[in-house]
């Protein structure tokens, strides 16, 4: 995917990470729509995520065509289950997907991968899952400048990312309210991605966002102040055997691409500000 050297092991003392997500999708399991159906999964996850809540979302579909003058909308209710721990880590379980979401509780990929493993192990133990249709990893960062230095973000990331809005061509009385770009990538499963069962896709979103910007996530994020956004989403959409070990290896391969790209984005100022430190 990226022609970049392996990033090695490093940590950031002041990481801009807002949300890390790992997700598996699988063929629909109808009884996960019900309380009795999800109960065995809750029992398996209770030690890791002791609190469960039901979330119901109503979806309206308006019928248009021959019929009564005023058509009544069809209403469908989509049910998901949210499992949380005392620190706010979250698992969202739907009849066809499971998503692990970690925010400022993130303490490294090893811990994140282990929690993801326990989630998919619980699912496969209870539901005897046979197929995974999609595996995805997403890291969403929001780099907020310190008070009094609104343009600091332009020095933290390489100019290839910050673009013309950080090039100094704007007049002093002109401010950027929002600027987002999106790049979609596709690559065959080769080199570090050779263990993936098919083509790998990636979506890179980056740019400047203002306060009160709604950003899709699990859960959605609303910015409290201006920030530089770096949203890295990598996934494989190929039906494969729901094998926990294989899925974890693929998760780490996708994470490796995210990791090396993120490290490349940082300037020396960015590394200093975020507290970059190599780990032996």
Helices and strands as residue ranges (DSSP letters): E 10-12, E 17-25, G 30-33, H 35-45, E 51-61, E 74-84, E 90-94, E 97-102, H 109-127, E 131-132, E 134-143, H 153-156, H 159-162, G 163-166, E 178-187, G 191-193, E 200-209, E 214-215, E 221-222, E 227-236, E 240-241, H 244-265, H 268-274, E 276-278
